[in-house]
Amino acid sequence: MDTFDKREEGFERKFARDQELQFKAMARRNKLLGLWAAGLMGKAGDEAAAYAREVVKADFEEAGDQDVFRKVRADFDANDIAQSDHQLRRQMDELLETAIKQIETES
């Protein structure tokens, strides 16, 4: 195996690791978002955990995070929770940063 092959293999491993970390971070972010939203809706304990699982599952409907946003937005609207789209998106961004930091700390 020459140097080029070793470099290519190294890039492939890094890409696979980065993809795995991104998937874990998004799933963690969605769980944290679900717990945050559940709290705003007055859910606690097992009910909050179940809601967080629903938010995580919502992410598998389509690529990107619009499906997660749509679910939480609809639930906020149904429960008269006053959060603008901007506030919800900002919370999603902040929780993604939190999730990444948590995963990096665990590694």
LOPARO-331683 format. One record per residue (C-alpha): chain; x, y, z. Coordinates in pm, 1 decimal, always signed. Example, Ala and Ser with C-alpha at 12.3 -4.5 7.8 and 13.67 -1.06 7.14 Angstrom:
2
+-------+----------+----------+----------+
: chain :        u :        v :        w :
+-------+----------+----------+----------+
:     A :  +1230.0 :   -450.0 :   +780.0 :
:     A :  +1367.0 :   -106.0 :   +714.0 :
+-------+----------+----------+----------+
END
This chain:
107
+-------+----------+----------+----------+
: chain :        u :        v :        w :
+-------+----------+----------+----------+
:     A :     +0.0 :     +0.0 :     +0.0 :
:     A :   +150.5 :   +331.6 :   -101.1 :
:     A :   +123.5 :   +669.1 :    +72.5 :
:     A :   -165.9 :   +782.8 :   -145.8 :
:     A :   -371.8 :   +474.7 :    -52.4 :
:     A :   -297.3 :   +528.5 :   +317.4 :
:     A :   -405.1 :   +893.8 :   +296.9 :
:     A :   -723.4 :   +799.5 :   +111.8 :
:     A :   -804.8 :   +535.8 :   +371.5 :
:     A :   -741.9 :   +788.3 :   +647.7 :
:     A :   -978.5 :  +1041.2 :   +486.5 :
:     A :  -1245.1 :   +773.4 :   +448.9 :
:     A :  -1216.5 :   +679.6 :   +818.5 :
:     A :  -1237.0 :  +1045.9 :   +920.1 :
:     A :  -1542.0 :  +1101.9 :   +699.8 :
:     A :  -1717.0 :   +797.3 :   +846.8 :
:     A :  -1635.4 :   +910.6 :  +1201.6 :
:     A :  -1757.3 :  +1265.4 :  +1130.9 :
:     A :  -2083.7 :  +1131.5 :   +987.2 :
:     A :  -2137.1 :   +912.1 :  +1292.4 :
:     A :  -2070.7 :  +1203.2 :  +1528.2 :
:     A :  -2308.5 :  +1426.0 :  +1332.5 :
:     A :  -2583.2 :  +1162.4 :  +1354.4 :
:     A :  -2529.9 :  +1121.7 :  +1728.1 :
:     A :  -2527.4 :  +1498.7 :  +1781.0 :
:     A :  -2854.0 :  +1546.7 :  +1592.7 :
:     A :  -3023.0 :  +1264.5 :  +1783.2 :
:     A :  -2896.7 :  +1407.9 :  +2112.3 :
:     A :  -3009.9 :  +1756.9 :  +2010.0 :
:     A :  -3356.4 :  +1624.3 :  +1928.3 :
:     A :  -3381.6 :  +1452.6 :  +2266.1 :
:     A :  -3273.6 :  +1769.6 :  +2445.5 :
:     A :  -3520.4 :  +1970.5 :  +2236.1 :
:     A :  -3797.7 :  +1727.6 :  +2325.0 :
:     A :  -3720.4 :  +1754.7 :  +2695.3 :
:     A :  -3710.0 :  +2135.5 :  +2673.3 :
:     A :  -4038.8 :  +2150.8 :  +2481.7 :
:     A :  -4200.5 :  +1900.5 :  +2717.8 :
:     A :  -4109.8 :  +2122.3 :  +3010.9 :
:     A :  -4274.1 :  +2421.5 :  +2843.7 :
:     A :  -4586.0 :  +2211.8 :  +2789.3 :
:     A :  -4596.4 :  +2109.1 :  +3155.2 :
:     A :  -4479.3 :  +1751.0 :  +3103.6 :
:     A :  -4239.2 :  +1589.5 :  +3348.5 :
:     A :  -4084.0 :  +1252.4 :  +3424.2 :
:     A :  -4192.6 :   +963.1 :  +3204.0 :
:     A :  -4429.9 :  +1184.5 :  +3007.6 :
:     A :  -4145.0 :  +1423.6 :  +2918.9 :
:     A :  -3917.2 :  +1132.3 :  +2825.1 :
:     A :  -4188.3 :   +984.7 :  +2602.3 :
:     A :  -4236.3 :  +1318.6 :  +2430.4 :
:     A :  -3860.1 :  +1350.2 :  +2375.8 :
:     A :  -3864.1 :  +1007.7 :  +2205.5 :
:     A :  -4144.4 :  +1131.0 :  +1976.9 :
:     A :  -3929.7 :  +1428.5 :  +1876.0 :
:     A :  -3632.9 :  +1200.5 :  +1802.6 :
:     A :  -3857.1 :   +975.2 :  +1589.4 :
:     A :  -3991.6 :  +1276.1 :  +1399.4 :
:     A :  -3643.2 :  +1333.9 :  +1257.1 :
:     A :  -3672.2 :  +1018.7 :  +1046.4 :
:     A :  -3960.1 :  +1154.1 :   +834.6 :
:     A :  -3738.9 :  +1348.9 :   +591.8 :
:     A :  -3385.1 :  +1477.1 :   +546.9 :
:     A :  -3288.8 :  +1784.8 :   +744.9 :
:     A :  -3448.8 :  +1913.1 :  +1061.2 :
:     A :  -3765.8 :  +2066.7 :   +916.9 :
:     A :  -3963.0 :  +1760.2 :  +1030.0 :
:     A :  -3849.4 :  +1809.8 :  +1390.5 :
:     A :  -3923.6 :  +2182.0 :  +1374.2 :
:     A :  -4269.7 :  +2112.5 :  +1228.5 :
:     A :  -4355.5 :  +1862.6 :  +1502.8 :
:     A :  -4252.8 :  +2087.1 :  +1792.2 :
:     A :  -4412.8 :  +2392.2 :  +1627.0 :
:     A :  -4743.9 :  +2205.0 :  +1586.6 :
:     A :  -4731.9 :  +2082.3 :  +1946.8 :
:     A :  -4658.1 :  +2433.2 :  +2074.6 :
:     A :  -4948.4 :  +2570.3 :  +1871.6 :
:     A :  -5182.7 :  +2296.4 :  +1999.2 :
:     A :  -5082.3 :  +2373.9 :  +2358.5 :
:     A :  -5083.1 :  +2756.0 :  +2324.3 :
:     A :  -4708.9 :  +2781.9 :  +2396.1 :
:     A :  -4584.5 :  +3127.3 :  +2298.0 :
:     A :  -4258.9 :  +3063.6 :  +2111.4 :
:     A :  -4183.5 :  +3226.3 :  +1777.5 :
:     A :  -4032.4 :  +3029.4 :  +1491.1 :
:     A :  -3711.3 :  +3226.7 :  +1545.2 :
:     A :  -3700.0 :  +3135.0 :  +1915.4 :
:     A :  -3758.0 :  +2769.2 :  +1834.6 :
:     A :  -3486.8 :  +2763.6 :  +1566.9 :
:     A :  -3244.6 :  +2945.2 :  +1799.2 :
:     A :  -3313.1 :  +2687.4 :  +2069.7 :
:     A :  -3249.5 :  +2407.9 :  +1819.9 :
:     A :  -2914.6 :  +2565.3 :  +1726.5 :
:     A :  -2812.1 :  +2615.2 :  +2089.4 :
:     A :  -2907.2 :  +2258.9 :  +2180.9 :
:     A :  -2706.1 :  +2125.0 :  +1886.0 :
:     A :  -2399.9 :  +2302.2 :  +2024.8 :
:     A :  -2474.3 :  +2155.3 :  +2367.7 :
:     A :  -2514.3 :  +1807.3 :  +2219.4 :
:     A :  -2183.4 :  +1832.3 :  +2032.2 :
:     A :  -2001.8 :  +1942.0 :  +2348.3 :
:     A :  -2157.5 :  +1656.4 :  +2546.7 :
:     A :  -2053.7 :  +1399.6 :  +2286.9 :
:     A :  -1700.3 :  +1539.2 :  +2261.2 :
:     A :  -1668.7 :  +1523.1 :  +2640.5 :
:     A :  -1779.7 :  +1159.3 :  +2640.4 :
:     A :  -1527.1 :  +1057.5 :  +2373.4 :
+-------+----------+----------+----------+
END
